[in-house]
């Protein structure tokens, strides 16, 4: 008398070992046997093929995460960003920007001042040690996407590194600092505040719907010399 039968395909056998062998060969992912009305669960069978399939699934998951990950704002990002800027400048017969490590120190000092006094527009911007300054909030943008954003008419006239005015054109040396700090996030219809403006009142008067957030600063200091 066949004591064991397979609930999946109806196969019957007299011994438990024969049933296990059958299930391993025929139903590797559904290992169940039954004896009379009492069933015994042997657990999920792990095979070489199932391990490979699992690893492939994990690999695909990590690849998708990597594709859609937010880009890191780091030295490589800045290098790519400046390369786009320099292509823009060269195409308009403007001298390309040249990196100056000395200016990094000024950029770091300005970052500390700006993030600590985020309530005031371009805090102490009339008393720069360098000739010019650009402050960006690149967040999760790629270098090329952010470059395209600053080319928009609403932004380009306020970005010195593009060389849009004569005095900016002469500032060919740059240094930078990347840091996380507090700032305001506002809607796109908000007008630009002048240097020294107290922002809470200004944003309220202009319906800018500001929110305070911790974000990435990219402070770039520009000068006519590397000193």
C-alpha positions as CSV (number, residue, x, y, z in Angstrom):
1,X,0.0,0.0,0.0
2,X,1.3,3.4,-0.9
3,X,1.6,5.4,2.2
4,X,2.9,8.7,0.7
5,X,1.3,10.8,-2.0
6,X,2.2,14.1,-3.6
7,X,-0.6,16.7,-3.4
8,X,0.8,18.5,-6.4
9,X,0.7,15.8,-9.0
10,X,-0.8,12.8,-7.3
11,X,2.4,10.7,-7.4
12,X,2.3,7.8,-4.8
13,X,5.0,5.8,-3.2
14,X,5.6,3.5,-0.2
15,X,8.6,5.2,1.3
16,X,9.2,8.6,2.7
17,X,12.7,8.7,1.1
18,X,11.2,8.0,-2.3
19,X,8.7,10.9,-1.9
20,X,11.4,13.3,-0.8
21,X,13.4,12.3,-3.9
22,X,10.4,12.9,-6.1
23,X,9.7,16.3,-4.7
24,X,13.3,17.4,-5.0
25,X,13.3,16.4,-8.6
26,X,9.8,17.5,-9.6
27,X,8.7,20.2,-7.2
28,X,11.9,21.7,-5.7
29,X,10.0,24.8,-4.3
30,X,7.1,22.9,-2.8
31,X,8.3,20.1,-0.6
32,X,5.2,18.7,1.1
33,X,4.3,15.1,1.9
34,X,1.3,13.6,3.5
35,X,0.8,10.4,5.5
36,X,-2.9,9.6,5.8
37,X,-4.6,12.9,6.9
38,X,-1.4,14.1,8.6
39,X,0.9,16.3,6.4
40,X,4.6,17.0,7.0
41,X,6.3,20.1,5.8
42,X,10.0,19.6,4.9
43,X,10.6,23.3,4.3
44,X,11.7,25.1,1.2
45,X,14.4,23.2,-0.7
46,X,17.5,25.3,-1.4
47,X,19.1,24.5,-4.7
48,X,21.9,26.0,-6.7
49,X,19.4,27.4,-9.2
50,X,17.4,29.1,-6.4
51,X,20.5,30.7,-4.9
52,X,21.5,32.0,-8.3
53,X,18.0,33.4,-8.9
54,X,18.0,35.0,-5.5
55,X,21.4,36.7,-6.2
56,X,20.3,37.9,-9.6
57,X,17.2,39.5,-8.0
58,X,19.3,41.2,-5.3
59,X,21.7,42.4,-8.1
60,X,18.8,43.9,-10.1
61,X,17.4,45.6,-7.0
62,X,20.8,47.3,-6.2
63,X,21.2,48.3,-9.9
64,X,17.8,50.0,-9.8
65,X,18.7,51.8,-6.6
66,X,22.1,52.9,-8.1
67,X,20.4,54.2,-11.3
68,X,17.9,56.3,-9.4
69,X,20.1,57.3,-6.5
70,X,20.6,61.0,-5.7
71,X,24.0,62.1,-6.9
72,X,26.6,63.0,-4.3
73,X,27.6,66.7,-4.2
74,X,31.4,66.3,-4.0
75,X,34.6,67.3,-5.7
76,X,33.8,65.1,-8.7
77,X,30.4,66.8,-9.0
78,X,32.0,70.3,-8.9
79,X,34.6,69.4,-11.4
80,X,31.9,68.3,-13.9
81,X,29.8,71.4,-13.1
82,X,32.8,73.7,-13.7
83,X,33.6,71.9,-17.0
84,X,30.1,72.7,-18.2
85,X,30.6,76.3,-17.1
86,X,33.9,76.6,-18.9
87,X,32.5,75.3,-22.1
88,X,29.8,78.0,-21.9
89,X,32.4,80.7,-21.2
90,X,34.8,79.5,-24.0
91,X,32.0,79.5,-26.5
92,X,31.4,83.1,-25.7
93,X,35.1,84.1,-25.8
94,X,35.3,84.4,-22.0
95,X,38.4,83.0,-20.3
96,X,37.7,79.7,-18.5
97,X,37.7,79.4,-14.7
98,X,40.9,78.2,-13.0
99,X,40.8,76.4,-9.7
100,X,42.6,78.1,-6.8
101,X,42.9,76.2,-3.6
102,X,43.6,79.3,-1.6
103,X,40.1,80.6,-2.3
104,X,38.6,77.4,-0.7
105,X,39.4,78.9,2.7
106,X,37.4,82.1,1.9
107,X,34.5,79.9,0.7
108,X,34.5,77.9,3.9
109,X,34.4,81.1,6.0
110,X,31.5,82.4,3.9
111,X,29.6,79.1,4.2
112,X,29.8,79.3,8.0
113,X,28.6,82.9,8.0
114,X,25.8,82.3,5.5
115,X,24.4,79.2,7.1
116,X,24.5,80.8,10.6
117,X,22.7,83.9,9.3
118,X,20.3,82.4,6.8
119,X,17.6,84.9,7.8
120,X,19.5,87.6,6.1
121,X,19.9,87.6,2.3
122,X,23.6,87.2,1.2
123,X,24.7,88.0,4.7
124,X,27.5,90.6,4.8
125,X,27.7,90.2,1.0
126,X,28.9,93.8,0.6
127,X,32.1,93.0,2.5
128,X,33.5,90.1,0.7
129,X,37.2,89.3,0.9
130,X,37.1,88.1,-2.7
131,X,35.7,90.0,-5.7
132,X,32.6,87.9,-6.3
133,X,30.6,85.0,-4.9
134,X,28.0,82.5,-6.1
135,X,26.0,80.4,-3.6
136,X,24.1,77.4,-4.9
137,X,21.9,74.7,-3.4
138,X,22.3,71.8,-5.8
139,X,20.4,69.2,-3.6
140,X,19.9,66.0,-5.6
141,X,20.6,67.5,-9.1
142,X,23.2,66.0,-11.3
143,X,26.0,68.5,-12.4
144,X,24.6,68.8,-15.9
145,X,21.0,69.3,-14.8
146,X,22.0,71.9,-12.3
147,X,24.1,73.7,-15.0
148,X,21.1,73.7,-17.3
149,X,19.0,75.2,-14.5
150,X,21.3,78.2,-14.0
151,X,21.2,78.9,-17.7
152,X,17.4,79.8,-17.4
153,X,16.8,83.5,-17.8
154,X,15.5,83.9,-14.3
155,X,18.8,82.6,-12.9
156,X,21.5,83.4,-15.4
157,X,21.7,87.1,-14.8
158,X,22.5,86.4,-11.1
159,X,25.3,83.9,-11.6
160,X,28.7,85.4,-11.8
161,X,30.6,82.3,-12.9
162,X,28.8,82.6,-16.3
163,X,30.6,85.9,-16.8
164,X,27.4,87.7,-17.6
165,X,28.9,91.1,-16.8
166,X,32.3,92.7,-17.4
167,X,33.4,92.6,-13.7
168,X,32.4,88.9,-13.5
169,X,34.3,88.1,-16.8
170,X,37.6,89.2,-15.2
171,X,37.1,86.8,-12.2
172,X,38.8,83.8,-13.6
173,X,40.0,82.1,-10.4
174,X,37.6,80.2,-8.2
175,X,37.5,78.2,-5.0
176,X,34.6,76.5,-3.3
177,X,33.3,74.8,-0.2
178,X,30.5,72.2,0.1
179,X,28.6,71.9,3.4
180,X,25.2,71.2,4.9
181,X,23.4,74.0,6.6
182,X,20.1,75.7,7.2
183,X,18.4,77.9,4.5
184,X,15.0,78.8,3.1
185,X,13.2,76.9,0.4
186,X,10.8,79.2,-1.6
187,X,8.5,78.9,-4.5
188,X,9.6,79.8,-8.0
189,X,7.5,83.0,-8.2
190,X,9.3,84.7,-5.4
191,X,11.3,87.8,-6.4
192,X,15.0,88.1,-5.6
193,X,15.9,89.8,-2.3
194,X,18.7,92.4,-2.2
195,X,21.8,92.0,-0.1
196,X,21.0,92.4,3.6
197,X,17.3,91.9,3.4
198,X,15.6,90.3,6.4
199,X,14.1,87.4,4.7
200,X,11.2,86.4,7.0
201,X,9.4,89.7,6.4
202,X,10.4,89.9,2.8
203,X,9.0,86.4,2.0
204,X,5.8,87.1,3.9
205,X,5.2,90.3,2.0
206,X,5.8,88.6,-1.3
207,X,3.8,85.4,-0.6
208,X,6.9,83.2,-1.1
209,X,5.6,80.4,1.1
210,X,9.0,79.8,2.7
211,X,10.0,76.6,4.5
212,X,13.2,76.1,6.5
213,X,15.3,73.1,5.5
214,X,18.7,71.6,6.0
215,X,20.4,71.3,2.6
216,X,23.7,71.3,0.7
217,X,25.5,74.6,0.1
218,X,28.0,75.0,-2.7
219,X,29.7,78.3,-2.0
220,X,32.0,79.5,-4.8
221,X,34.4,82.4,-4.4
222,X,35.7,84.2,-7.4
223,X,38.7,86.5,-7.8
224,X,41.0,88.1,-10.4
225,X,44.0,86.5,-8.7
226,X,44.9,83.3,-6.8
227,X,45.8,84.8,-3.5
